Amino acid sequence: MRNELKLNITSLQSKIEKLIFLHNKVLEDNLKMQALIDGLQQQVSEQNNQIEVLENEKVELLNRKIQSAPVMREETEVSNEQIDQMVRDIDKCIALLSINKKSATLN
């Protein structure tokens, strides 16, 4: 009986040591995982800041585009008017050339 008790105590001590070892390993793994989580949270925070900066830049670009749209429209209208005037001038020149050609053939 004494041997059985000794074996049980030895077995129990072995199991306790294994349990303590596993507990320490879990604590160590937990610290590593917590460090990884902290690093990932920092990365997420930096990316969120970058997203915010990019969204602000996007808004600024859209605002500039909206503000410049009327100017571009006005420039287009002016350009169209200038083209129309040039076409009228060309038509006048063609008409004058036609008249001069007819007068030259009549003489």
ZIUR-V513853 format. One record per residue. RES is the residue in three letters. SS is DSSP state (h for helix, s for strand, l for the rest). PHI is phi in degrees with one decimal (NA if undefined). D_LAST is the distance of its C-alpha to the last C-alpha in Angstrom with 2 decimals. Layout:
BEGIN
RES_SS_PHI_D_LAST / RES_SS_PHI_D_LAST
END
This chain:
BEGIN
MET_l_NA_149.18 / ARG_h_-66.0_148.69 / ASN_h_-64.3_146.48 / GLU_h_-63.8_144.37 / LEU_h_-63.7_143.99 / LYS_h_-63.5_143.02 / LEU_h_-63.8_140.48 / ASN_h_-64.7_139.05 / ILE_h_-65.5_138.83 / THR_h_-63.2_137.21 / SER_h_-62.7_134.77 / LEU_h_-64.3_134.02 / GLN_h_-62.1_133.48 / SER_h_-62.2_131.13 / LYS_h_-66.0_129.15 / ILE_h_-64.9_129.06 / GLU_h_-62.5_127.80 / LYS_h_-63.4_125.12 / LEU_h_-63.1_124.17 / ILE_h_-63.2_124.00 / PHE_h_-60.8_121.85 / LEU_h_-64.3_119.48 / HIS_h_-61.7_119.39 / ASN_h_-62.6_118.44 / LYS_h_-63.9_115.77 / VAL_h_-62.7_114.32 / LEU_h_-61.9_114.35 / GLU_h_-64.1_112.56 / ASP_h_-62.2_109.95 / ASN_h_-62.3_109.56 / LEU_h_-62.5_108.82 / LYS_h_-63.5_106.22 / MET_h_-65.1_104.57 / GLN_h_-64.6_104.61 / ALA_h_-64.4_102.94 / LEU_h_-64.2_100.29 / ILE_h_-60.8_99.78 / ASP_h_-60.1_99.46 / GLY_h_-63.4_96.85 / LEU_h_-68.4_94.85 / GLN_h_-64.4_95.09 / GLN_h_-63.8_93.76 / GLN_h_-63.9_90.87 / VAL_h_-62.7_90.10 / SER_h_-61.9_90.20 / GLU_h_-63.5_87.77 / GLN_h_-67.8_85.41 / ASN_h_-63.9_85.60 / ASN_h_-63.1_84.70 / GLN_h_-64.5_81.75 / ILE_h_-61.7_80.62 / GLU_h_-62.1_80.83 / VAL_h_-62.0_78.75 / LEU_h_-66.3_76.09 / GLU_h_-65.0_76.02 / ASN_h_-63.6_75.53 / GLU_h_-62.8_72.66 / LYS_h_-61.4_71.13 / VAL_h_-62.1_71.41 / GLU_h_-62.1_69.82 / LEU_h_-64.1_66.90 / LEU_h_-64.2_66.39 / ASN_h_-63.4_66.53 / ARG_h_-63.2_63.94 / LYS_h_-64.3_61.68 / ILE_h_-64.6_62.11 / GLN_h_-69.3_61.42 / SER_h_-84.8_58.27 / ALA_h_-59.0_56.89 / PRO_h_-61.6_55.49 / VAL_h_-63.3_53.81 / MET_h_-63.5_52.19 / ARG_h_-63.4_51.09 / GLU_h_-63.6_49.57 / GLU_h_-62.9_47.80 / THR_h_-65.2_46.43 / GLU_h_-63.2_45.16 / VAL_h_-63.1_43.48 / SER_h_-62.3_41.93 / ASN_h_-62.8_40.65 / GLU_h_-64.3_39.13 / GLN_h_-65.0_37.42 / ILE_h_-63.7_36.07 / ASP_h_-60.5_34.82 / GLN_h_-63.9_33.05 / MET_h_-62.8_31.44 / VAL_h_-63.3_30.25 / ARG_h_-63.1_28.71 / ASP_h_-62.9_26.99 / ILE_h_-64.0_25.67 / ASP_h_-61.1_24.42 / LYS_h_-62.9_22.59 / CYS_h_-62.7_21.02 / ILE_h_-62.9_19.97 / ALA_h_-63.5_18.53 / LEU_h_-64.1_16.55 / LEU_h_-64.7_15.33 / SER_h_-64.6_14.37 / ILE_h_-63.7_12.44 / ASN_h_-63.8_10.63 / LYS_h_-67.2_10.07 / LYS_h_-66.2_8.76 / SER_h_-68.4_6.31 / ALA_h_-69.7_5.33 / THR_h_-75.3_5.51 / LEU_h_-76.1_3.80 / ASN_l_-82.7_0.00
END
